[in-house]
């Protein structure tokens, strides 16, 4: 990998890989959020209730929780090139299904399956980390994440225009269908355009793809604890879809899913023990140890940052429309300002982390996002609209810069586990989204923003447990020798 000056517009191979990667991520978000700015048109076309609309919002982020874990493991095992290409190809199918749906049940199934494409982010984190040195990694990952995340803003801006261009009750279908075609075509472009590592570099793989490796007994139990919220979020979704919620599934199905989740959790515990049972008898050499506490802190921070972004991006068009009495398309364009900040704020978060340290940057940004959501909680219909938009954009700066700072640290923990760590941390973002959107279904918009502000403050407190990445991490080469990878 190159350690020369970072030049975004150079034609070096690492920059080409970065651009291929953020475009792939951009497309995943374009597809993942192609429904949000069109919800008003979809609801009118299929006579959907407000409760059904909120259910679609939750379904959209549900499958991404296990998908990010699975995709993280697949990325570490099979490489980013194959994994990303296959994801884009397969997810174009439920995207087309959504465009062709004629009932709420069909929309719900397609939206649930489309949650899988939200796992694409994890793949690029591992790919970019293979091509850039530690002193440029935050900047590179920030550009990848920020420019890719802009796919949701592009959806908010472009898809309503496309729907109006095609016109009629089926205009939204054509707009969504275009995103399916883009995803399908780019899967082949990406496959033939990138390599997993620079020429001659080793792609380090984990010992097992069944569960994440840890290097101490204490970390093993912390790993199990951190798995609980992942399954808790899926159980929460199951409850939301049950007769006690929106009655999309029967009581018997609900009970079966609960038992299935419990069995799956214990299977995950069993796999974790099988992969890590050696640490109970033989201590891991200090050179090969890493602190899982770092992963746990980053998980909580991503819960508050990306989790809130997913939730807010999903509800903001309706929020502006209902709070200020705006046309839904105009409200969607205004709401895109929240995600628009990704273009600069997430790369800036990574850049600041590279220059001034991961922990210090996260403390400042997490404080800002907690205060930002407190301001959004105070917005009312009497506010000047321009001030409300400025407040949303200011809040989103801290949110997305915080995301960039989180993933400036993720690849510096353990190289061969980067996909799995990114998968778990990314999944916590979706856990946050499910929790926040569930809260939204019961409370006012103001209380919803206060809840996010409070959870961000909890993340701020946990940050004081984090250690600044220093020195190097060790990986074993195929010939048995040890390679030290600098992390500062």
N, C-alpha and C positions, 0 to 999 in steps of 0.2 A: 504494500500500500504506500501511497505517496505521502511524504511529510512536507512537501513544498508548500508555498503560499497558497491559501485557499482562494481559488479564482473560479467563481461560479460559471463564467462564460467561456472557460477554456475547453478544448476538445480532448482533454486527457480521458483515459478510460474510466477513472473513478468518477469523474463528473458526468460522463455519459450514463453510468450505472445509476447515479443519483437522480438524474432526470427521468430515466426509464422508470425508476422506483416511485417517484412522487406522482407521476402521471398514472401509474397503476393504482396507487392509493386514492388519487383524485377520483378515478372512475368508480372505485368501490363505494366511496361516499356519495357520488352522484347517483348511483343505483340505490344505495341504502336509504337515502332521504328523498327519493324522487316522488314520494307520496305527500310529504309535509306541506309544500306550497300548493298542492292540488286538492287538499282535503275538502275544502268547500265545494269544489266542482264534483268530486267523487261522492260526497254526501248527498248532493242534489241529484246526481245521476242515479244513485241506487237507493235513495231515501233512507240514509243511515241516521240513527239517533246519535245524540251527543255521547251517550255511554258506549256505543259501538265505535265511535271515532277514538275515544280514549283507550279502548281496548286494542285497537290497531296500533296506537302509539306504544303501548306496553309490549305487544307481540313483536314489534319491530326490533326491540333490543334484547329480547329474551334468549333466543338461541345463541346469540353472540357470546354469552357467558361460557357455556361448555365449548363452543366453537373456538374461542381464543386459546383455551387450554389445549385442545386437540391440534389446532393449527400450529401452535408453538412447538409442540412435540414433533409434528410432521416436518416442520421447517428445520429443526435441529437434525433430524434423522435423514431426510431426503434432499435438503437444500432448498433455498428460496426460489430458484428459477422454476423448478418443476411445480412446487407448491402454489406459488402465486398464479402461474399460468392456468393450472387446473381449477383453482378457485374461481377465477374470472370466467372461465369457460362454463363451469357447472352452474354458477349463480345467474347466468343469463337466462336459464330456463325458468326458475320461479319468477324472475322479473317479467318475462313474457306472460307467465300465468297471471300475474297481477293485472297486467294490461287487458287481459281477456276475461277477467272475472265478471260474473253477472249477479253475484249474491255476496252478502256479508261473509258467509262461511268460506267461500272461495277466496275472497280478499284476505281473510284472517289466515288461512293456510299458506297462501303465497307470501304474506308479510312475515309470518313466522319463519318460513324457510329462508327468506331473504336476510334474516338476521345473521346467517352464516357469513355473508359477504363482509360484515363488519369486522371479521377476524383478519382481514387482509392486512391491516396495519401492522400486526405482529411480524409478518414475514419481512417487510421492508426494514424493520429495526435490525434484524439479524444481518440482512444483506448489506445495509449501509455500514454497519459496524465492521464488516470484513474489509471494507475499502478505504477507511479513513483512520488516521492515528488519533490517539486520545485527546490531543490538544485541538483537534478540529471536529471531534465527534459530536459534541453538543450542537455546533453550528449545522453540521450536515444532517443530523437527525431532526433538528428543528425545522430546516427547510423541507425535508421529506414530510414531516408531520404537518407542518403549517400549510404548505402548498397543496398537499393531498387533502387535508381537512377542508380546504376551500371548496371541495366538491359539493358540500352541503349548501354553501352560499350560491354556487353556480346553479344548483338545482332550483333554489328559491328564485333566482333572477331569470333563468332561461326557460324553465319548464312551463311556467304560466304563459310566457310569450308564445312558446311552441303550441300550447293547448289552444290559445286564442287564434293562432295562425291556421291550425287545422280546423278549428271551429266546431260548433255543434256539441251535443251531449257526449260524443266520443272523442273530443279533442284531447282530453286528459289521457285517454288510452294510447293515442298516437305518440304523445309526449313521453310516456313511460316506455313504450315500445322502442323508441329511438335509443334510450339508455341501455336496453337489453342488447341491441345490435352493437353498440359501442363496446360493451363488455366482452362480447363474443369475439369481435375482431381483434381487440387489443390483447387478448390472451395469446394469440399466435405471434403478434409483434413482440411481446415481452419475452416469450420463450426463445425466440431466435435472436434477441437483442442483447441479452445479459449473460454473464457468467457468475457463479457463486463466489469465487475468490479471484484475486489477482493471479497472474501467471506464476506458478511455482509455489504459491502459498498453500498451507494445509487447512482444510475445512475440518475443524474439530467437532466430533460428535459425542453425545453423552453415552455413558455406559449402557443405559437402558432408556427406552422411550415410554416405559410403563408409568414412571413416576419421577418426580424431581429428586435429584441427589442433594443430600445435605451432609455436613461434615462434623456434626456433633450431636449428642443425644438431646441436648436442650433444643437445638434447631429442629430436630425431628418432631418433637411435640409442638413446637411453634408452627411447623408446616401443617400439622393436622388441625390446629386451631384456625389457621388462615383458610383452610378448606371449608369450614363451617358456613361463613357468609355466602360462599358461592352456591351451596346447596340451599341455604336459607332463602336466597333470592328466587331460585327456581320453585321452591315450595310456596313462596309468596305469590308468584305468578299463577301457580296452580290454584291457590285459593281465590285469586281474583277472577279466574275463568270458571270457577265452580258455581253451583246454585247459590252460594252465599255471596257471590260477586255478580258477574254479568250473565251467568247461566249458559255459557257457551259449551260446557261439557257437563255430563251427568254426574250425580253423586258417586255412583259406582266407579266411573272413570277417574274421578278425583281421588278416591281412596286408593285405587290401583297405582296411580301416579305417585302418591305419597309413599307407598310401600316400595315402589321402584326407585325413588330417590334415596330412601333409606338403604336399600340393598346396594345401590351404586356407591353411596358414601362409604359403606363398610368395605366394598371392593377396592375403593381408592386407598383406604387405610391399609388394607392387606398388601396392595402393590407397593405402597410407600415403604412398608416394613421389608418386603422382599428385596427391594432395591437398596435399602440402607441398613439392613440388619448387621452388616459388618462393623458399623460404628459402635455397637453395643459391646463388642468384644475386643476390637482393635482400634485404638485412636488413630485418626487421620493425621498424617504428617503436617506440621504447621504450614509448610510451603504450599500445600494443596487445599488448605482450609479457606472457607469464605463465610461471612456472617449472613445468615438468613434474616436476621433482624433488619438488615438493610432493605431486603425485599418487602418485609412486612410494613415498614414505614412508607415505602414508595407505593404500596398497594392502597393504603389509607389515603394518601395524597391524591392518587389518581381517581379514587372513589369520589372525592370532592371536586376535582378539576374536570376531568373528562366526563364523569357521571353527570355533573351539573350541565356541562355543555350539551350532551346528548338530550337531556330532558328539556333544557331551555330551547334548543333549536327546534325540537318537536312541537313545543307549545307556543312559541313566541308569535307566530303569525296570528293565531286565534287570540292571544293575549292583547296584542295591539288592536286587533279588530274589535274586540269586545270592550276594551278599556276606553278607546278613543272613538268608537263608532265608525271605523274605517271599512272601506271595501276590502274584501279578503285578499284580492290580488295586490292591491296597494300595500296592505298590511304585510303581505309576504315579502314584498320588495324592501320594506323598512326593516323587517325582522332579519333579512339577510345581512344587515350591518353587523349583527352579533358574530356571525361566522366569518364575515369579510375580514375581520381583524386577524384571522389565522395567517394571512399572507405575510404579515410582518411580525406579529407578536410571538408566535411560537418559535420562529427562527431566532428572534431577539432573545427569548428566554434561554435557548441553547447557547447562543453566543456569549451572553453574560455569564452563564455557568462555566464556559471554557476559560473566561478571563478572570473571574473573581471567586470561583469555587461553587460546588454544587449545593452544599448545605446553606451557605449564606444567601445565595440567590433564592432558594426555595422558601426560606423564612420570610424574606421581603415580599415575594410574590403571593404567598399564601395569606399573609396579613392583608394585602391589597384586595384579594378576591373575597375574603370574608367581609371586609368593609364595603366592597362593591355590591354584593348581594343585599347587604343591609340597606343600601341606598335604593336599590330596585324594589325592595319591600315597601318603601314609602311612597312609590309612584301612585298617583291617582289620575282619574280622568280630567281633573282640573289643572294638571301640569301642562305647560306648553309642550307640544309634541316633540319639538326639536330637543328640549332638555331630556325627555324620556329616551330618545334615541342616543343622545350623547352619553347618558348614564349606562345604557345597555352596552355601547361600544367600549366605554371605559372599564366596565366590569369584565367584558370579554377579553380585554387586553391581559388582565392579571390571570384570568382562567387559562387562557391559551399559552401565555408565556410560562405559566406554572407547569402545563403539560410538557412544554419543550424542556423545561428544567428537569422534570422527572425522568424523561427518557434520554437526557444527557447523562444520567447516572446509571440507568438500567444496564447498558452494555459493558459497564466497567466493574461488574460484580463477579461474573464467571463466564468466560467466552463460550465454552461449549454448551452452556445452559442458557445462553442469551434468548433463544426462542421461547423456552419454557418460562423463564422469568418474565419476559415481555408478555407472554400469554397470560400468566397469572395476574400481573399488574394491569394489563389491558382489560382482563375480565372483571377486575374490581371496578373499572370505569363503568362497565355495563351493569354491575350490581348496583352501583350508585344510581344509574339511570332508572332501573326498575324500581328502586326504593323511592326515589324522588317523584317519579310519575305516579306511583301508587299513592303517595302522600297527596299529590295534586288532585287525585280523584276524590279526595275527602275534604279538602280544605280550600280556602280562597287563594288567589294568586299571591297575596301579600304574605300569608303564613308559609306558603310554599317557598318563597325566597328567603324568609327568616330561617327555615329549616336548613337550607343549603348554607347560609351564613354560619349557623351554629356548628354544622358538621365540618366546615372548613377550619373553624377555630380549634376543633378537636385534632385535626390534622396538624395544625400549627404546634400544638403542645407535643405531639408525638415526634415532631421534627428534632426535638432536642435529644432524642435517642439515636439519631442518625450519626454516622461517622463519615467524614470527608474521605472519598476514595484517594488512596495514596499508594506509592510504590508500584508493585506489579502483581499480576496474577499468573499462576503457573499452569501450563497445559502440557500434556504428554504427547510427544510426536510418535508416529507409527513405529520408529526404530527404538522406542523406549526412552529416548533422551527428553529432557525438559526444556520447554521454550517459555521464557518470561515475557509477558506482554505488558507494557507500561500503561498505567491508568492515570498518570498525572503529567 
